[in-house]
Amino acid sequence: MLFQRKKILKSVANGKIIPLSEVNDEVFSTNMMGVGYAVSNHDGNIYSPVNGKIESIFPTLHAITIKSDKGSTVLVHMGLDTVDLKGLPFKLFVKENESVTENQLMAQMDLEMLKVNEKDNTIMVVLPDVQKGTVSSNENGKIEDIAFKF
């Protein structure tokens, strides 16, 4: 416990925070991509969870990697199997190498398009460099900060 570190991330969306273990994708639910959290029942607006710099945006626009000012890499992955839609349901407001601040609007997801195409709109936020750890939050699941202890 003495050497345990804690990182704080802001929530990426206004919705219900759920553990990655509840995500309907083995890669995320088993922490293969790293420790993190997910957001369901959201309004489609995606915000930066940290101050940092956009490292990469996947060609299909469904995932954004941020290098935080504190040195952590944060992956924001929008939806499950949304690669198939070739970027159509996503509108981005950031570019690679651009600086972002906590709570800055980065993207919007067209929730209706995802529904019509039978795609899960859950947003996953992971720390790819962290393979073990726990997520702590308050009891009601509606939180502002997510703390990762590892």
ABEGO torsion letter per residue (X at the ends): XAABBBBBBBBABBBBBBBAAABBBAAAAAGAAEBBBBBBGBAGBBBBABBEBBABBBAAGABBBBBBAAGBBBBBBBEBGAAAAGGAABBBABBBGBBBBBGBBABBBBAAAAAAAGBBABBBBBBAABABEBBBBBAAGBBABBBBBX
